[in-house]
């Protein structure tokens, strides 16, 4: 065989190897779930998430990611509880109590058995956010509130 034929054969083998490696890596990477966004996790309930959210909820998503996502997920417990449906648990349907809790969890917990139980269950106290505004909390709530299913 001449040198040109040898080079062409080697080039074809090399390309076939690259193609096989690319295919293999793409299959593996598509099997690994993407967990870079706390809101885009697949909910346990099987709900479909509506990505067309209001401007207030979009602002709430940004606030959630910067202030809450290190300890909370929307759909699963982490350092703190999952926050989907939080208004149906504990005293959080009263927005004033929610504001007080977020700004000063330690003081709120002194008179609230639900939050004492949260500390006992998760073994940690929620961080306080004394400078967060009511409007910012409302935006986070809008982000966490279920949309149309």
N, C-alpha and C positions, 0 to 999 in steps of 0.2 A: 504494500500500500504506500502511496505517496504521502508526504507530510501534510498536504492540504486536506486530504481525506481524513487523516488522523485528527487534525484540528477540528474539522467539522463534526466528526463523531464525538469528540470530547465536549465540544460546545453543546451539542444536543443532549448529551448525558447530564451535563451541568445544568442546563435549563430545565430538564425534566426533574432533577433533584430539587432545584429552587421551587418549581411549581408544586411538587409534593410537600415540601416543607411549608410553603405558604398555605396550602390547603389544610394541613394538619394544625398549624397555629391558629388559623381562622376558626376551625371547628372547636378547639379548646377554648379560645377566648369568647366564643359565642355561648359556651356552656357556663361561664362564670357570670353570676349576677352582678349587675352594676349597682353599687350601694352608695354612689357619690351624692345622692340627693335624698334627704330624709322623707320628702313628700312623695317621691315617685316609687316607693316600695310597694309591692303588691299587698293590698290589704288582706288580712286574715279572712274577712267576710266575703271575699270574692267581688267586692264592689269594683266598678270601673271608675277611675278617677277622671273627673272633668277638668281638663287642662285650660279651659277657657274661663279664667277666674277674673273677678272684678279688679279694678285698680287698687281698691282698699286691701283685698286679699293678696294681691301681688306685693304690695308694700308689707303686708303681714308676713308673707313668705320670706322676704329679705330679712325682716326683723327676727323671725323665728330662727333662720339659719345663723344669724349673728349672735343671738342671745340665748336661744333655747336648745339648739340641735346638739350641743356638746353633751347634754344630759338626757334629752328627750327625743323620741321619734314620734311620728304621727301614729304609726300602727303597731309598734312593739315596745315592750318595756326595755329600758336601758338602765342607766344610773337612777333615773326617775321613771315614773309611769308613762305609758303611751298616752298621747293627748287627744286622740280621736274620741269624741263623745264625752270629754271631760266635764261638760256642763251638766250632764245627767248624773254625775257622781259628786258626792260631797256637797259643800255649800256654794258651788260655783255658778249656780243659776242666778245668784245675787251678785251682780257685777261689782258692787261696792266691796263685797267680801273678797272677790277676786283681786281687785285693785290693792286692797290692804295686804293680802297674802303675798302678792308678787313684790310689793315694795319692802315688806318687812316680815318674812316668814316666821322668824323666831318669836316676835311679839304676837303675831296672829295665832300661832300654835298654842300659846299658853292657855287660851280659852276655847280651843277647838279640838275635839276628840278625833275627827277625821284626819286632820293633818298630823296629829300625834301618831296615828296609826301608819300614815305614809312614812314618817321618819323611821318608825320601828321596822316596817317592811323593807325599805330600801337602804336603811342604815346610814342615811346621809340627810343633811338639812339642805333644802333648796337654797341656792344663792339669792341674796336680796338684790333688787334692782330699784334703789330708792329714787332714781332720776327718770324712770320710764314714765311717760305720760299716759293718761287715760286713752287718748287717741291711738297711741302705739299699741297698747294692750288690746283695744278694740280691733285694730287691724290684724293682730295675731289671731284673735278669736275668729275673725272673718276668714282667715286662711284655714284655720282648723275646722271650721264648720262644714258639715257635709253639703256638697252641691247636689245638683240633680243626678239621680241614679238611672 
